[in-house]
Amino acid sequence: AMPPKQTVVELRVVQNPVNAPEGSFRTIAEAFTVVESGADVPHIIHIGAGVYNEALFIKKHVELVADHEEAQGDQEAHTAHVVIETTGIHAVTVADSDCKIKNLTIRLVGGGNWHGLHVCGGKVAAEGCKIQSTRSSCVGVCGETAVAVLSHCELYESAVGAGLVVYGGGKATLNDCSVFGNALTGIEVRDQGKLEATHCKVYDNRQSGIIFGDGGQGTLTECDIYHNFLSGVEVQMGSHPILSKNKLRNNGQCGLTINGAEAEVQENEIESNRMHGAQIGSGHIVFKNNHFSYNVECGIAVYGDLEATFETNTFRANLGGPWVATPRSGDKLVPQLDHNTLLHIEYPESDEEDDD
């Protein structure tokens, strides 16, 4: 026999009591009392426009959605502007639940080391949300059972932290998100944290765009990482990321720095960074089919003793030359660089007219 179909319970929160539908709630907390006391079935809470000064602690299967507002007069139908804003506690905490949040603005505005969205267990799927924190990172994902899936979200303008920090075995997946204007790095992954980011923009952060710290893992695919104050991507000792088909451009230091890590770097465009395109220390590195162009110093600088593979990379108009290697690393890598990489160096023709 087929299992019975799950019932979905729909609730509505309307802050303004005027013309509020019958059975609606004035606060999200009131609606949560129904969710927590009811059967363990999915609940959808439609939230009307307004600023809700409530901290949400989500433990059950629930979906929080900014309400759809019908057209009125000259105003077209639109999604309600819903803000969840707190002080002195995480604005939204997800623990041991399977929940969704959609089209919400989430803000932590003061009072201690708290996140806008804190995931310490279970899974949250966030879509179209704007998330901030003035006191810590905008989003924190921590714990082996913690999973965050973010699509079309903005993580921005943390006053003292990062846009996203993933650690303690937590897992985060980002698709088509923007991470920008944060006081520290855009995204930090460490301590067995795992990140999968696709089609994301990471820019204008005051340290590096993305840091893979000790134990950090993940993949970056088709992301645009630019205008960060330090490096575009920083790969530190003990981490193991895979970078594929990204743009690392116009960063304040290098496009990519790697030291003491395992990394696979394939089919990336690394251009117009203010130092080297890539700076590499020790580690086990694979560079294949990358394009290095218009970096202010070298395309690749190799400083440490490392195991590396360089195949069919191309270099164009890097002001310090295509690559530089210290004697310690050069004896081993120069033949490989000569054979595989320097076959493809190109320099642009000068646009200046000859003086007669």
C-alpha positions in Angstrom: 0.0 0.0 0.0 1.1 3.5 -0.7 2.0 5.6 2.3 -0.5 8.4 3.2 0.2 11.7 1.6 1.6 14.3 4.0 -0.7 17.2 4.9 0.7 20.7 4.5 -0.5 23.2 7.1 -0.5 26.8 5.8 -0.5 29.7 8.3 -0.4 33.5 7.7 1.3 36.3 9.7 0.0 39.8 9.1 1.5 42.6 11.2 -1.2 45.1 10.4 -4.5 44.0 11.8 -6.5 46.1 9.4 -8.1 43.8 6.9 -6.1 40.9 8.2 -7.6 37.5 7.1 -9.4 35.5 9.8 -7.1 33.2 11.7 -3.9 35.1 10.9 -1.3 35.8 13.5 0.3 39.2 14.4 3.8 37.7 15.0 5.9 34.9 13.7 6.4 33.6 17.2 2.6 33.1 17.6 2.5 31.1 14.4 5.4 29.0 15.7 3.4 27.9 18.7 1.1 26.2 16.3 4.0 24.5 14.5 5.6 23.3 17.7 2.5 22.0 19.3 1.0 20.4 16.2 1.7 17.1 14.4 5.1 16.6 12.8 3.9 17.6 9.3 5.2 20.4 7.0 4.0 23.9 7.7 4.2 26.9 5.4 4.1 30.3 7.1 3.2 33.2 4.7 4.6 36.4 6.2 3.2 39.9 5.4 5.2 43.0 5.0 6.9 44.6 8.0 9.9 44.6 10.4 9.7 41.7 12.9 11.9 42.1 15.9 11.9 38.5 16.7 14.6 35.8 17.0 13.5 32.6 15.3 14.6 29.2 16.5 13.6 26.6 14.0 13.4 22.9 15.0 10.6 21.5 12.8 9.7 21.1 9.2 8.6 24.6 8.3 8.8 27.0 5.4 8.9 30.7 5.9 7.9 32.7 2.9 7.5 36.4 2.2 3.8 36.8 1.2 2.6 37.7 -2.3 0.8 41.0 -2.3 -1.8 41.6 -5.0 -1.9 44.6 -7.2 -3.7 47.7 -5.7 -4.3 50.8 -7.6 -1.1 51.8 -9.4 1.0 49.3 -7.5 1.7 46.0 -9.3 1.6 42.7 -7.6 4.9 42.0 -5.7 6.6 40.1 -3.0 6.2 41.7 0.5 9.2 43.3 2.1 9.8 41.2 5.2 12.6 42.0 7.7 13.6 39.8 10.6 15.8 41.9 12.9 17.3 41.2 16.3 19.9 42.4 18.8 21.9 40.2 21.1 21.0 36.8 19.6 21.2 35.0 16.3 18.3 36.4 14.1 17.5 32.9 12.7 18.8 29.7 14.2 18.3 26.3 12.5 18.8 23.2 14.7 17.8 19.6 13.8 15.1 20.6 11.3 14.5 20.6 7.6 13.3 24.1 6.7 13.1 26.6 3.9 13.2 30.4 4.0 12.3 32.5 0.9 12.6 36.2 0.1 13.3 37.4 3.6 15.7 40.1 4.8 17.5 38.8 7.9 19.5 41.3 10.1 21.5 41.1 13.3 22.0 44.7 14.4 24.0 44.5 17.6 24.7 43.1 21.0 27.4 40.5 20.7 29.0 37.8 18.5 25.9 36.6 16.7 25.0 35.7 13.1 22.1 36.7 10.9 21.6 33.1 10.1 23.1 30.4 12.3 22.9 26.7 11.2 24.0 24.3 13.9 22.1 21.2 12.8 19.6 20.0 10.3 19.2 21.6 6.9 18.1 25.0 5.7 17.3 26.0 2.1 17.4 29.7 1.6 16.3 31.4 -1.6 16.2 35.1 -2.5 17.3 36.2 1.0 19.4 39.1 2.1 21.4 38.4 5.2 23.5 40.8 7.3 25.2 40.9 10.7 26.8 44.0 12.3 28.5 41.9 15.1 29.8 38.7 13.4 29.6 36.8 10.1 26.4 37.1 8.2 25.9 33.3 8.0 27.6 30.6 10.2 27.3 26.9 9.4 28.8 24.7 12.2 28.5 21.0 13.1 28.6 17.7 11.2 24.8 17.6 10.8 24.5 21.3 9.7 23.7 21.9 6.0 22.9 25.2 4.4 21.8 25.5 0.7 21.6 29.1 -0.5 20.3 30.2 -3.9 20.1 33.8 -5.2 21.0 35.2 -1.8 23.1 38.2 -0.7 25.5 38.0 2.2 26.8 41.4 2.7 28.3 44.2 4.8 29.2 42.4 8.0 30.8 45.1 10.1 33.3 42.9 11.9 33.1 39.4 10.2 32.8 37.4 7.0 29.9 36.9 4.7 29.9 33.1 5.4 31.9 30.9 7.7 31.7 27.1 7.4 33.5 25.1 10.1 33.3 22.1 12.4 32.2 19.7 9.7 29.4 22.0 8.4 28.4 22.0 4.7 27.3 24.9 2.6 26.1 25.0 -1.0 25.8 28.3 -2.8 24.3 28.9 -6.2 24.1 32.3 -7.9 24.8 34.2 -4.6 26.6 37.5 -4.0 29.0 37.9 -1.1 30.3 41.5 -0.8 31.4 44.4 1.3 32.3 42.4 4.4 34.9 43.5 7.0 36.9 40.3 6.8 36.9 37.7 4.1 33.9 37.0 1.9 33.8 33.2 2.6 35.9 31.2 5.1 36.0 27.4 5.1 38.0 25.6 7.8 38.0 22.8 10.4 36.5 20.1 8.1 33.9 22.5 6.7 32.9 21.9 3.1 31.8 24.4 0.4 30.3 24.1 -3.0 29.9 27.4 -4.8 28.6 27.8 -8.4 27.9 30.9 -10.4 28.6 33.2 -7.4 30.1 36.7 -7.1 32.5 37.4 -4.3 33.7 41.0 -4.3 34.7 44.2 -2.4 35.6 42.3 0.8 38.2 43.9 3.0 40.4 40.8 3.2 40.5 37.9 0.7 37.5 36.9 -1.3 37.6 33.2 -0.2 39.8 31.5 2.3 40.2 27.7 2.6 41.8 27.3 6.1 43.2 24.2 7.8 40.9 21.3 7.0 38.7 23.2 4.6 37.4 21.5 1.5 35.2 22.4 -1.4 34.7 23.3 -5.0 34.4 26.7 -6.8 32.9 26.5 -10.2 32.2 29.4 -12.6 32.4 32.0 -9.9 33.6 35.6 -10.3 35.9 36.7 -7.6 37.1 40.3 -7.9 38.0 43.6 -6.2 38.9 42.0 -2.9 41.4 43.9 -0.8 43.9 41.0 -0.5 43.8 37.8 -2.7 40.9 36.5 -4.6 41.3 33.0 -3.2 43.6 32.0 -0.4 44.4 28.3 0.1 46.1 27.6 3.4 47.9 24.6 4.9 45.9 21.5 5.3 43.0 22.4 2.9 42.0 20.7 -0.3 39.8 22.8 -2.8 39.1 22.4 -6.5 38.8 25.5 -8.6 37.3 25.2 -12.1 36.2 27.7 -14.7 36.3 30.7 -12.3 37.4 34.3 -12.9 39.9 35.6 -10.4 40.5 39.3 -11.4 41.4 42.7 -10.2 42.2 41.7 -6.6 44.5 43.8 -4.4 47.2 41.2 -4.1 47.2 37.9 -6.0 44.4 36.2 -7.8 45.3 32.9 -6.0 47.7 32.0 -3.2 48.4 28.4 -2.2 50.7 27.3 0.7 50.9 23.8 2.1 47.7 22.5 0.6 46.4 20.1 -2.0 44.6 21.9 -4.8 43.3 21.3 -8.4 43.2 24.5 -10.5 41.7 24.0 -14.0 40.3 26.3 -16.7 40.3 29.5 -14.7 40.9 33.0 -15.9 43.4 34.8 -13.6 43.9 38.3 -14.7 44.6 41.9 -13.8 45.6 41.3 -10.2 47.9 43.8 -8.5 50.6 41.2 -7.7 51.1 37.7 -9.2 48.3 35.8 -10.9 49.1 32.8 -8.6 51.6 32.6 -5.8 52.5 29.1 -4.7 54.4 27.7 -1.7 54.6 24.1 -0.7 51.9 21.5 -1.4 50.6 19.2 -4.1 49.2 21.3 -6.9 47.7 20.6 -10.3 47.4 23.5 -12.8 45.8 22.7 -16.1 44.4 24.9 -18.9 44.4 28.2 -17.0 44.8 31.6 -18.5 47.1 34.2 -16.9 46.9 37.7 -18.3 47.7 41.3 -17.4 48.8 40.6 -13.8 51.0 43.4 -12.5 53.8 41.0 -11.5 54.3 37.4 -12.8 51.6 35.0 -14.1 52.8 32.3 -11.6 55.4 32.7 -8.8 56.7 29.5 -7.1 58.5 30.0 -3.8 58.5 26.7 -1.9 59.3 23.0 -2.3 56.2 21.5 -3.9 54.9 18.7 -6.0 53.2 20.2 -9.0 51.8 19.5 -12.4 51.6 22.4 -15.0 49.9 21.6 -18.3 48.8 23.8 -21.2 48.4 27.0 -19.3 48.5 30.2 -21.3 50.2 33.5 -20.4 49.6 36.9 -21.9 51.2 40.2 -21.0 51.9 39.7 -17.4 54.2 42.6 -16.5 56.7 40.5 -14.5 56.9 37.8 -17.1 55.1 34.4 -17.3 56.6 32.8 -14.2 59.3 33.0 -11.6 60.7 30.1 -9.5 63.2 30.1 -6.6 66.2 27.8 -6.9 64.7 25.4 -4.4 61.6 24.8 -6.5 63.0 25.8 -9.9 65.3 22.8 -10.5 62.3 20.5 -10.4 59.6 22.7 -12.1 61.4 24.7 -14.8 61.6 21.8 -17.3 57.9 21.2 -16.8 57.0 24.8 -17.1 59.2 25.2 -20.2 57.7 22.1 -21.9 54.0 22.5 -21.1 53.4 26.1 -20.3 55.7 28.4 -22.2 54.6 27.0 -25.5 51.5 29.2 -25.2 52.8 32.6 -24.2 51.3 35.5 -26.2 52.0 39.2 -26.1 49.6 41.8 -27.5 50.8 44.0 -30.3 51.6 47.6 -29.4 48.9 50.2 -30.2 51.4 53.0 -30.1 52.3 54.7 -33.4 55.9 54.8 -34.4 57.5 58.3 -34.1 58.9 59.6 -37.4 
